[in-house]
């Protein structure tokens, strides 16, 4: 959640079905299939492109890595969209998977294509930063997260992209290219060689800042896991593991390259680092799966515990246990001339506005207001989990059991 006003509204029928939030279109299954096929085709093209260039050590592994870089995030995104067509994060993941395909161009012997591929690798690092911070909602929910991404953009724009126009060569070897110490020249260079400035100042500075950015990212994710409820924590743990893995792999690769650019270990360390891109997507999928499995069990338990004659207090307690959120409150809409929100005791209350400190989920039946779930802090659950829990509550409310 951001500090701006925002409220999730679920239109829930008596059958428990739901409509996605307003303004989000459902994706027809043929579209999802077409996206998956396009992703598989693009991934295959990237693998063939790498496999057919002049031979280099570890070429087969590198081709497989580039296939996974494209295919895995697209498939994870498509599968998530099949479950929830309004999943913002899944849509972003599919788009970024398509973007990552350009990193395969770094395997080209052509200087221009090689240069484009190297720049694509820089941009891929920024997208990973965004993905790790935006998971699982697809939004940067705090000012600190937005500042982190802004810092990444400034680092890319100030210390990475300008060198594509200044330097006669990119740092080599590179995890995105198998050319080792014999890579093409920079095909985008516009000025004379600035090797002293780039090699002695810009590159050491940006690599140091990049590692610090990864370290700060890891610290933010660890703090988020500690603050999260049990349900969200299950989704975040795999993501934190991958963030730590990428930070360590980047540091090891950079240190070894500075110490001995000809070290044979750099080839496989680089492949391990490139494989961390699809592993980022895998961590998202695993996290969502773990949370979905646990949520299913929790909602089944709610269905068994919540009697049709449950009172307001029983309803709140049962929902709080199912969502693992003891702070949860249920407010009810009172119709009539003096319509308004009341708490479980019938006392009039004001419905809070969603912010970083409170999250409000309205429950409606068709066009009628029914209730609202109020939680302290950002939501700890998938929005579909909130909708499903609200559907159970709606059955009780619509049966006229609550006063």
Number of C-alpha atoms within 10 A of each C-alpha: 20 15 14 10 12 14 16 19 19 26 24 24 17 15 10 16 12 16 15 20 14 11 7 12 10 14 13 10 13 9 11 18 14 12 17 20 15 15 25 19 15 19 28 19 17 26 25 16 16 27 18 12 13 12 12 12 13 12 19 13 17 28 25 19 26 29 26 26 30 30 28 24 29 30 24 23 27 25 17 22 21 18 10 16 20 21 22 18 19 28 17 17 24 24 14 20 27 18 17 24 25 22 27 31 24 28 28 23 17 15 17 18 21 25 26 20 23 26 20 21 25 15 20 20 16 19 20 18 18 21 24 24 26 19 20 22 17 18 17 21 18 14 10 12 20 16 12 20 21 14 16 22 14 12 19 19 12 13 18 19 14 13 22 20 18 19 24 20 20 20 14 18 21 24 24 25 26 27 21 18 12 10 22 20 17 23 18 19 18 12 10 10 14 13 15 10 13 21 14 10 12 16 17 14 14 16 17 12 16 21 17 14 19 21 16 14 23 23 15 16 21 19 11 17 19 12 12 18 16 18 21 23 19 20 25 27 20 20 29 22 15 21 25 17 17 25 20 16 18 18 17 15 23 19 12 15 18 11 10 11 19 15 12 11 13 21 23 16 17 23 22 19 22 24 21 22 24 23 21 25 28 19 23 28 23 19 21 21 15 18 21 19 10 15 24 15 12 19 21 13 14 21 17 9 15 19 14 17 14 17 16 22 13 14 24 22 18 24 28 19 15 24 24 18 19 15 12 18 20 24 25 26 21 17 12 7 6 7 10 16 20 18 18 17 11 14 9 16 12 10 18 13 16 23 19 17 14 16 23 25 22 22 26 20 17 13 8 11 18 22 23 24 21 21 21 18 16 17 23 21 22 19 19 18 19 22 24 19 24 24 24 22 26 22 17 20 21 13 11 11 13 15 11
